[in-house]
Amino acid sequence: MNRFMLVRAVPVKPWNFSVLDQEFDSVRDKFLQDMKKMEDEMSRFHRECSIFDNPKPDPAGDALTTLNSILAQCL
């Protein structure tokens, strides 16, 4: 008998991938939560910095008072 013609059956057990799926799902969920936090922080930063683009006029009309109030809001 030729040794290259010998066929062997290899037993294969079915494996439950649910543990791996759960771990990848938890990593994905954590990533999405972190991205949402980052988007919220960027939105907040944009809102805080946009007061320099469109400062609210001071009712008294004093430019120095308006500038001081803008700087105080950012600090």
Backbone atoms as SQL, in Angstrom:
CREATE TABLE atoms (id INTEGER PRIMARY KEY, chain TEXT, resi INTEGER, resn TEXT, atom TEXT, x REAL, y REAL, z REAL);
INSERT INTO atoms VALUES
  (1, 'A', 1, 'MET', 'N', 0.836, -1.176, 0.000),
  (2, 'A', 1, 'MET', 'CA', 0.000, 0.000, 0.000),
  (3, 'A', 1, 'MET', 'C', 0.888, 1.249, 0.000),
  (4, 'A', 2, 'ASN', 'N', 0.560, 2.177, -0.846),
  (5, 'A', 2, 'ASN', 'CA', 1.315, 3.415, -0.983),
  (6, 'A', 2, 'ASN', 'C', 0.971, 4.354, 0.186),
  (7, 'A', 3, 'ARG', 'N', 1.979, 4.894, 0.850),
  (8, 'A', 3, 'ARG', 'CA', 1.728, 5.723, 2.027),
  (9, 'A', 3, 'ARG', 'C', 1.062, 7.056, 1.676),
  (10, 'A', 4, 'PHE', 'N', 1.142, 7.517, 0.458),
  (11, 'A', 4, 'PHE', 'CA', 0.508, 8.765, 0.054),
  (12, 'A', 4, 'PHE', 'C', -0.989, 8.592, -0.175),
  (13, 'A', 5, 'MET', 'N', -1.449, 7.377, -0.295),
  (14, 'A', 5, 'MET', 'CA', -2.860, 7.112, -0.541),
  (15, 'A', 5, 'MET', 'C', -3.622, 6.850, 0.766),
  (16, 'A', 6, 'LEU', 'N', -2.935, 6.830, 1.874),
  (17, 'A', 6, 'LEU', 'CA', -3.565, 6.574, 3.158),
  (18, 'A', 6, 'LEU', 'C', -4.384, 7.798, 3.584),
  (19, 'A', 7, 'VAL', 'N', -5.636, 7.589, 3.903),
  (20, 'A', 7, 'VAL', 'CA', -6.532, 8.674, 4.304),
  (21, 'A', 7, 'VAL', 'C', -6.914, 8.451, 5.762),
  (22, 'A', 8, 'ARG', 'N', -6.773, 9.484, 6.539),
  (23, 'A', 8, 'ARG', 'CA', -7.135, 9.395, 7.949),
  (24, 'A', 8, 'ARG', 'C', -8.271, 10.377, 8.249),
  (25, 'A', 9, 'ALA', 'N', -9.187, 9.942, 9.036),
  (26, 'A', 9, 'ALA', 'CA', -10.262, 10.818, 9.481),
  (27, 'A', 9, 'ALA', 'C', -9.801, 11.547, 10.735),
  (28, 'A', 10, 'VAL', 'N', -9.893, 12.833, 10.717),
  (29, 'A', 10, 'VAL', 'CA', -9.496, 13.649, 11.852),
  (30, 'A', 10, 'VAL', 'C', -10.776, 14.112, 12.552),
  (31, 'A', 11, 'PRO', 'N', -10.938, 13.729, 13.802),
  (32, 'A', 11, 'PRO', 'CA', -12.156, 14.166, 14.494),
  (33, 'A', 11, 'PRO', 'C', -12.109, 15.658, 14.784),
  (34, 'A', 12, 'VAL', 'N', -13.186, 16.327, 14.491),
  (35, 'A', 12, 'VAL', 'CA', -13.292, 17.766, 14.705),
  (36, 'A', 12, 'VAL', 'C', -14.512, 18.019, 15.574),
  (37, 'A', 13, 'LYS', 'N', -14.283, 18.701, 16.671),
  (38, 'A', 13, 'LYS', 'CA', -15.388, 19.038, 17.550),
  (39, 'A', 13, 'LYS', 'C', -15.938, 20.406, 17.153),
  (40, 'A', 14, 'PRO', 'N', -17.243, 20.529, 17.114),
  (41, 'A', 14, 'PRO', 'CA', -17.802, 21.867, 16.859),
  (42, 'A', 14, 'PRO', 'C', -17.466, 22.792, 18.030),
  (43, 'A', 15, 'TRP', 'N', -17.153, 24.017, 17.728),
  (44, 'A', 15, 'TRP', 'CA', -16.723, 24.953, 18.743),
  (45, 'A', 15, 'TRP', 'C', -17.740, 26.071, 18.866),
  (46, 'A', 16, 'ASN', 'N', -17.966, 26.478, 20.057),
  (47, 'A', 16, 'ASN', 'CA', -18.910, 27.554, 20.319),
  (48, 'A', 16, 'ASN', 'C', -18.162, 28.885, 20.226),
  (49, 'A', 17, 'PHE', 'N', -18.518, 29.693, 19.254),
  (50, 'A', 17, 'PHE', 'CA', -17.846, 30.974, 19.044),
  (51, 'A', 17, 'PHE', 'C', -18.509, 32.098, 19.832),
  (52, 'A', 18, 'SER', 'N', -19.523, 31.783, 20.623),
  (53, 'A', 18, 'SER', 'CA', -20.258, 32.843, 21.302),
  (54, 'A', 18, 'SER', 'C', -19.380, 33.631, 22.277),
  (55, 'A', 19, 'VAL', 'N', -18.404, 32.989, 22.896),
  (56, 'A', 19, 'VAL', 'CA', -17.517, 33.704, 23.821),
  (57, 'A', 19, 'VAL', 'C', -16.706, 34.747, 23.063),
  (58, 'A', 20, 'LEU', 'N', -16.161, 34.367, 21.932),
  (59, 'A', 20, 'LEU', 'CA', -15.400, 35.324, 21.120),
  (60, 'A', 20, 'LEU', 'C', -16.302, 36.436, 20.593),
  (61, 'A', 21, 'ASP', 'N', -17.492, 36.060, 20.152),
  (62, 'A', 21, 'ASP', 'CA', -18.432, 37.066, 19.655),
  (63, 'A', 21, 'ASP', 'C', -18.787, 38.067, 20.750),
  (64, 'A', 22, 'GLN', 'N', -19.001, 37.583, 21.958),
  (65, 'A', 22, 'GLN', 'CA', -19.335, 38.472, 23.065),
  (66, 'A', 22, 'GLN', 'C', -18.176, 39.414, 23.376),
  (67, 'A', 23, 'GLU', 'N', -16.966, 38.904, 23.342),
  (68, 'A', 23, 'GLU', 'CA', -15.811, 39.751, 23.632),
  (69, 'A', 23, 'GLU', 'C', -15.638, 40.832, 22.565),
  (70, 'A', 24, 'PHE', 'N', -15.768, 40.463, 21.304),
  (71, 'A', 24, 'PHE', 'CA', -15.650, 41.458, 20.239),
  (72, 'A', 24, 'PHE', 'C', -16.795, 42.462, 20.303),
  (73, 'A', 25, 'ASP', 'N', -17.982, 41.996, 20.659),
  (74, 'A', 25, 'ASP', 'CA', -19.104, 42.916, 20.803),
  (75, 'A', 25, 'ASP', 'C', -18.853, 43.910, 21.927),
  (76, 'A', 26, 'SER', 'N', -18.298, 43.445, 23.032),
  (77, 'A', 26, 'SER', 'CA', -18.028, 44.355, 24.146),
  (78, 'A', 26, 'SER', 'C', -16.939, 45.359, 23.772),
  (79, 'A', 27, 'VAL', 'N', -15.952, 44.931, 23.018),
  (80, 'A', 27, 'VAL', 'CA', -14.903, 45.857, 22.562),
  (81, 'A', 27, 'VAL', 'C', -15.508, 46.887, 21.615),
  (82, 'A', 28, 'ARG', 'N', -16.366, 46.444, 20.718),
  (83, 'A', 28, 'ARG', 'CA', -17.020, 47.371, 19.784),
  (84, 'A', 28, 'ARG', 'C', -17.905, 48.362, 20.541),
  (85, 'A', 29, 'ASP', 'N', -18.669, 47.873, 21.522),
  (86, 'A', 29, 'ASP', 'CA', -19.524, 48.761, 22.302),
  (87, 'A', 29, 'ASP', 'C', -18.701, 49.797, 23.061),
  (88, 'A', 30, 'LYS', 'N', -17.597, 49.381, 23.641),
  (89, 'A', 30, 'LYS', 'CA', -16.717, 50.310, 24.358),
  (90, 'A', 30, 'LYS', 'C', -16.155, 51.365, 23.403),
  (91, 'A', 31, 'PHE', 'N', -15.760, 50.934, 22.219),
  (92, 'A', 31, 'PHE', 'CA', -15.247, 51.860, 21.220),
  (93, 'A', 31, 'PHE', 'C', -16.312, 52.884, 20.836),
  (94, 'A', 32, 'LEU', 'N', -17.540, 52.423, 20.600),
  (95, 'A', 32, 'LEU', 'CA', -18.613, 53.339, 20.219),
  (96, 'A', 32, 'LEU', 'C', -18.939, 54.322, 21.341),
  (97, 'A', 33, 'GLN', 'N', -18.891, 53.866, 22.584),
  (98, 'A', 33, 'GLN', 'CA', -19.114, 54.765, 23.719),
  (99, 'A', 33, 'GLN', 'C', -18.024, 55.831, 23.795),
  (100, 'A', 34, 'ASP', 'N', -16.785, 55.410, 23.596),
  (101, 'A', 34, 'ASP', 'CA', -15.674, 56.362, 23.632),
  (102, 'A', 34, 'ASP', 'C', -15.765, 57.372, 22.494),
  (103, 'A', 35, 'MET', 'N', -16.182, 56.912, 21.328),
  (104, 'A', 35, 'MET', 'CA', -16.341, 57.826, 20.193),
  (105, 'A', 35, 'MET', 'C', -17.462, 58.826, 20.453),
  (106, 'A', 36, 'LYS', 'N', -18.540, 58.380, 21.073),
  (107, 'A', 36, 'LYS', 'CA', -19.650, 59.277, 21.408),
  (108, 'A', 36, 'LYS', 'C', -19.176, 60.335, 22.401),
  (109, 'A', 37, 'LYS', 'N', -18.394, 59.930, 23.402),
  (110, 'A', 37, 'LYS', 'CA', -17.849, 60.896, 24.365),
  (111, 'A', 37, 'LYS', 'C', -16.970, 61.914, 23.662),
  (112, 'A', 38, 'MET', 'N', -16.144, 61.432, 22.733),
  (113, 'A', 38, 'MET', 'CA', -15.254, 62.333, 21.998),
  (114, 'A', 38, 'MET', 'C', -16.065, 63.328, 21.161),
  (115, 'A', 39, 'GLU', 'N', -17.113, 62.855, 20.515),
  (116, 'A', 39, 'GLU', 'CA', -17.961, 63.755, 19.723),
  (117, 'A', 39, 'GLU', 'C', -18.623, 64.792, 20.618),
  (118, 'A', 40, 'ASP', 'N', -19.080, 64.388, 21.798),
  (119, 'A', 40, 'ASP', 'CA', -19.696, 65.328, 22.732),
  (120, 'A', 40, 'ASP', 'C', -18.691, 66.375, 23.194),
  (121, 'A', 41, 'GLU', 'N', -17.473, 65.941, 23.490),
  (122, 'A', 41, 'GLU', 'CA', -16.437, 66.884, 23.907),
  (123, 'A', 41, 'GLU', 'C', -16.089, 67.857, 22.786),
  (124, 'A', 42, 'MET', 'N', -16.000, 67.356, 21.575),
  (125, 'A', 42, 'MET', 'CA', -15.689, 68.237, 20.443),
  (126, 'A', 42, 'MET', 'C', -16.823, 69.239, 20.207),
  (127, 'A', 43, 'SER', 'N', -18.061, 68.796, 20.359),
  (128, 'A', 43, 'SER', 'CA', -19.196, 69.710, 20.205),
  (129, 'A', 43, 'SER', 'C', -19.169, 70.798, 21.277),
  (130, 'A', 44, 'ARG', 'N', -18.885, 70.395, 22.515),
  (131, 'A', 44, 'ARG', 'CA', -18.796, 71.362, 23.609),
  (132, 'A', 44, 'ARG', 'C', -17.673, 72.362, 23.357),
  (133, 'A', 45, 'PHE', 'N', -16.533, 71.855, 22.925),
  (134, 'A', 45, 'PHE', 'CA', -15.396, 72.727, 22.626),
  (135, 'A', 45, 'PHE', 'C', -15.745, 73.704, 21.503),
  (136, 'A', 46, 'HIS', 'N', -16.417, 73.214, 20.480),
  (137, 'A', 46, 'HIS', 'CA', -16.814, 74.072, 19.359),
  (138, 'A', 46, 'HIS', 'C', -17.777, 75.163, 19.831),
  (139, 'A', 47, 'ARG', 'N', -18.747, 74.776, 20.678),
  (140, 'A', 47, 'ARG', 'CA', -19.697, 75.766, 21.198),
  (141, 'A', 47, 'ARG', 'C', -18.980, 76.830, 22.022),
  (142, 'A', 48, 'GLU', 'N', -18.044, 76.394, 22.857),
  (143, 'A', 48, 'GLU', 'CA', -17.328, 77.356, 23.697),
  (144, 'A', 48, 'GLU', 'C', -16.451, 78.287, 22.875),
  (145, 'A', 49, 'CYS', 'N', -15.877, 77.793, 21.819),
  (146, 'A', 49, 'CYS', 'CA', -15.004, 78.631, 20.992),
  (147, 'A', 49, 'CYS', 'C', -15.773, 79.478, 19.987),
  (148, 'A', 50, 'SER', 'N', -17.020, 79.126, 19.723),
  (149, 'A', 50, 'SER', 'CA', -17.779, 79.876, 18.722),
  (150, 'A', 50, 'SER', 'C', -18.166, 81.258, 19.220),
  (151, 'A', 51, 'ILE', 'N', -18.046, 81.506, 20.524),
  (152, 'A', 51, 'ILE', 'CA', -18.368, 82.848, 21.009),
  (153, 'A', 51, 'ILE', 'C', -17.371, 83.872, 20.493),
  (154, 'A', 52, 'PHE', 'N', -16.191, 83.421, 20.069),
  (155, 'A', 52, 'PHE', 'CA', -15.227, 84.352, 19.488),
  (156, 'A', 52, 'PHE', 'C', -15.634, 84.745, 18.074),
  (157, 'A', 53, 'ASP', 'N', -16.377, 83.859, 17.393),
  (158, 'A', 53, 'ASP', 'CA', -16.834, 84.181, 16.044),
  (159, 'A', 53, 'ASP', 'C', -18.010, 85.153, 16.068),
  (160, 'A', 54, 'ASN', 'N', -18.937, 84.946, 16.979),
  (161, 'A', 54, 'ASN', 'CA', -20.136, 85.770, 17.069),
  (162, 'A', 54, 'ASN', 'C', -20.346, 86.232, 18.515),
  (163, 'A', 55, 'PRO', 'N', -19.535, 87.167, 18.975),
  (164, 'A', 55, 'PRO', 'CA', -19.715, 87.606, 20.363),
  (165, 'A', 55, 'PRO', 'C', -21.043, 88.334, 20.532),
  (166, 'A', 56, 'LYS', 'N', -21.684, 88.112, 21.685),
  (167, 'A', 56, 'LYS', 'CA', -22.938, 88.803, 21.981),
  (168, 'A', 56, 'LYS', 'C', -22.606, 90.238, 22.355),
  (169, 'A', 57, 'PRO', 'N', -23.311, 91.186, 21.776),
  (170, 'A', 57, 'PRO', 'CA', -23.005, 92.590, 22.103),
  (171, 'A', 57, 'PRO', 'C', -23.387, 92.913, 23.543),
  (172, 'A', 58, 'ASP', 'N', -22.568, 93.711, 24.148),
  (173, 'A', 58, 'ASP', 'CA', -22.827, 94.149, 25.508),
  (174, 'A', 58, 'ASP', 'C', -23.879, 95.255, 25.453),
  (175, 'A', 59, 'PRO', 'N', -24.911, 95.180, 26.316),
  (176, 'A', 59, 'PRO', 'CA', -25.938, 96.222, 26.274),
  (177, 'A', 59, 'PRO', 'C', -25.379, 97.617, 26.513),
  (178, 'A', 60, 'ALA', 'N', -24.331, 97.721, 27.297),
  (179, 'A', 60, 'ALA', 'CA', -23.742, 99.037, 27.550),
  (180, 'A', 60, 'ALA', 'C', -22.960, 99.538, 26.345),
  (181, 'A', 61, 'GLY', 'N', -22.572, 98.643, 25.455),
  (182, 'A', 61, 'GLY', 'CA', -21.850, 99.048, 24.260),
  (183, 'A', 61, 'GLY', 'C', -20.357, 99.218, 24.473),
  (184, 'A', 62, 'ASP', 'N', -19.836, 98.851, 25.622),
  (185, 'A', 62, 'ASP', 'CA', -18.424, 99.000, 25.922),
  (186, 'A', 62, 'ASP', 'C', -17.664, 97.789, 25.374),
  (187, 'A', 63, 'ALA', 'N', -16.769, 97.989, 24.442),
  (188, 'A', 63, 'ALA', 'CA', -16.041, 96.895, 23.798),
  (189, 'A', 63, 'ALA', 'C', -15.127, 96.177, 24.784),
  (190, 'A', 64, 'LEU', 'N', -14.506, 96.901, 25.686),
  (191, 'A', 64, 'LEU', 'CA', -13.609, 96.286, 26.662),
  (192, 'A', 64, 'LEU', 'C', -14.385, 95.377, 27.620),
  (193, 'A', 65, 'THR', 'N', -15.555, 95.797, 28.032),
  (194, 'A', 65, 'THR', 'CA', -16.394, 94.977, 28.900),
  (195, 'A', 65, 'THR', 'C', -16.824, 93.703, 28.174),
  (196, 'A', 66, 'THR', 'N', -17.176, 93.822, 26.892),
  (197, 'A', 66, 'THR', 'CA', -17.566, 92.664, 26.095),
  (198, 'A', 66, 'THR', 'C', -16.410, 91.683, 25.973),
  (199, 'A', 67, 'LEU', 'N', -15.228, 92.198, 25.701),
  (200, 'A', 67, 'LEU', 'CA', -14.050, 91.334, 25.575),
  (201, 'A', 67, 'LEU', 'C', -13.746, 90.635, 26.894),
  (202, 'A', 68, 'ASN', 'N', -13.841, 91.348, 27.989),
  (203, 'A', 68, 'ASN', 'CA', -13.591, 90.752, 29.303),
  (204, 'A', 68, 'ASN', 'C', -14.609, 89.659, 29.625),
  (205, 'A', 69, 'SER', 'N', -15.870, 89.872, 29.266),
  (206, 'A', 69, 'SER', 'CA', -16.880, 88.859, 29.541),
  (207, 'A', 69, 'SER', 'C', -16.663, 87.610, 28.684),
  (208, 'A', 70, 'ILE', 'N', -16.204, 87.799, 27.454),
  (209, 'A', 70, 'ILE', 'CA', -15.909, 86.651, 26.583),
  (210, 'A', 70, 'ILE', 'C', -14.749, 85.850, 27.150),
  (211, 'A', 71, 'LEU', 'N', -13.705, 86.539, 27.558),
  (212, 'A', 71, 'LEU', 'CA', -12.539, 85.850, 28.119),
  (213, 'A', 71, 'LEU', 'C', -12.878, 85.162, 29.426),
  (214, 'A', 72, 'ALA', 'N', -13.728, 85.736, 30.221),
  (215, 'A', 72, 'ALA', 'CA', -14.117, 85.130, 31.497),
  (216, 'A', 72, 'ALA', 'C', -14.903, 83.839, 31.272),
  (217, 'A', 73, 'GLN', 'N', -15.703, 83.790, 30.205),
  (218, 'A', 73, 'GLN', 'CA', -16.478, 82.591, 29.913),
  (219, 'A', 73, 'GLN', 'C', -15.576, 81.442, 29.489),
  (220, 'A', 74, 'CYS', 'N', -14.477, 81.744, 28.834),
  (221, 'A', 74, 'CYS', 'CA', -13.575, 80.701, 28.347),
  (222, 'A', 74, 'CYS', 'C', -12.652, 80.179, 29.438),
  (223, 'A', 75, 'LEU', 'N', -12.465, 80.924, 30.473),
  (224, 'A', 75, 'LEU', 'CA', -11.571, 80.487, 31.541),
  (225, 'A', 75, 'LEU', 'C', -12.325, 79.762, 32.566);
